[in-house]
Amino acid sequence: MVGRLVDRKRLQAFLERLNMALDQPGAIFLLGGSSLTWRGIKQESADIDLQIVETDDPIPLLDAIAQAGDFIETRVDVMRLAQEMPLPEGYEERAEPAADFGKLTVYHFDPYSIALTKLARSATKDINDIEAMLRSGLIDCERLHNHFESVMVSYRQHSQRPKYEDFQRKVEKFYHEHCE
């Protein structure tokens, strides 16, 4: 579904609706622009990106997510960032609580992982988001570069060389333009 832009108010309506649709406790991570919108770093996002916290039976949570997305007429993408690219060491520990809605617990995914996935795409909106993350103090250049280095070790082992080289080129370009 192509839906309406998601500001904090619409994101909150989604999360409240998701909480109401749950029969049992569930937890999600906000990813990308959704996390940045909830934090107030970004005004709005094109969609809602999230990852569910692993559970024995994800179907009820996935069904509730679909219902809540339809209700607010917004596209919701359920992702697994680790399938997109290797994640930096310690990403689990850098997740932060975002909100508790009763049955639904919401976390922010690791901001450095979010920044690195945005760098991998390097669309103009992604670069703008990373710049906003830097300005807000959510991330800093030195730690971003350190996390990039930890990801590259894994990337070299598990990725095709052109993809690895493309990612490295994008990160180095960003670092040179924004961090030196």
N, C-alpha and C positions, 0 to 999 in steps of 0.2 A: 504494500500500500504506500503510495506517495501521499504524504500528509502535510499538515501544517507545521510551520517552524515551532520549535520547542523552547520557550523561555522558562524561567524558574517556576512560574505559576503553573504552566502546563505540565512541567515535569512533576511538580508536587501533586497535581491532580492525578497524573498517571500512577504515582507511587501510592497515593491514598486508595485509588481504585484497585490497584494490585493487592494491597493489604486486605481490602474488603472481599476480594475474590478468593483469597486463600482459605483452605479448610484446615491447614496445618502450618506451623512455622516454616518460613523460608527466608533465604538470604541471597542478595545479589550484590555485585560490584558495578558501580557506574564507571563507564569507560569514556575515553575521548571527550568530545564536546559536551556530553551529558554531565560528566564529572566537573568540567570547567564551568558549565552553566550553573550547576548546583552551588559551586563555590563562589559564584559571583564574578569570576574572572572573565567570563564570556557572557554576552547578553542573550544569545540564543544559539540553538543547534538545529541542523537540518533534520535530525531524527534522534531517537534514543538508542544509545549503544550500551549494552550491559552484558555481564557474564554472570551466570548463576553459580552460587557456591555449590560444590559437589554434594550430591545427595544420592541415596540408594534409588530413589524413584523421582526423577526430575519432571515426569509428565504432568503432575498437577500444577507445579510451578510454571511450566511452559504454557499450559492451557490458560492459567490466570494471566500470564504476561500477554498472550494474544488477545484475551478479552479486554484487558485494560488498554492496550494499544488501539484496538478498534473503537473503544468508547471515546477516546479523546482524538480520534482520527489522525493518528500519528504512526509513522513507520517505526517499528521497534526491531533492532537487530540484536539477536542473541549470538554472542561470539565467544571464542576461546582464543585469547591473545597468544597463548603458547603455540597454537597452530599457525598463527600468522608469521611468527618469527621467534627466534630464541629470546628469552627474557633475561634481564640482568639478575645476577646473584642477589638474593635477599629480597626479591620483589614482594614476597608474601608478608614480610615484616614491615614493609613500607605502606601497606594498605591501611587506611584510616577509617574510623567510623564516620558515617555521614548523617544517618538518621535512624530512628527506631519508630516504626509505625504500629507496633503491637505485634502482629504475627509476622510482619516483614521487617527484617533488619537490612539496612543499606550501608554499603562501604564504598569508599573511593578506592579504585585500583591504584597501584603504585604510580605516582606521577612521572617518574623517570621512564617506566615502561610505556606509558601513554605518549610521552615526548618522542621516544625512539620509534614507536609505530608511526607517529605522524611524520617523523623524519624519513622513514622508509618510503612513504607516499610522496612527501614533499610538494603537495599541491599548495597553492598560494594560501588557502584558508588554513591548512595545517601549519605552515610556517608562521602565519599570523598568530595562531593559537600558542605555538611554542614561545614566540616573542612575548605574548601576554603572560605566559607561565613564568618566564624569566623576570619580567617587570614586577610581577606580584610577589616574587620571592618564593614561589612554590618549588621551583627548581633553581639550581645554579649551574653555570657553565662547567666548572671543574668537576662536580659530581656527575653531570650529564656525560662528560667525556669519559670519566672513569667507568661509568655503567656501559657506555658504548664499547669500550675496550673489553669488558667482561663478556658482552654479547658476541663480539667478533670472534672470540675463541671458539664458542659453540657454533657460530655461523660458518666458520671455515670448515668445521668437521661435518656439518650436516646439510650444507646448502650447495647449490650449483655455483660455480665460480662467477659467472656473469652477474648473478643476483647479489652475491657477496660484494663484488667490486662496485656495483651500482649503489648499493647501500653505503659503502664506505665513502664513495665520492660525494654523495648527498650530505652525509654527516660532516665531512671535512669542509665542504663548501659552507654549510651553515655555521660551523664553528669559526671559520675564518671571517665570515661576514658579521657575526653577532657576538663573538666571545673573545676575540683577540684585541 
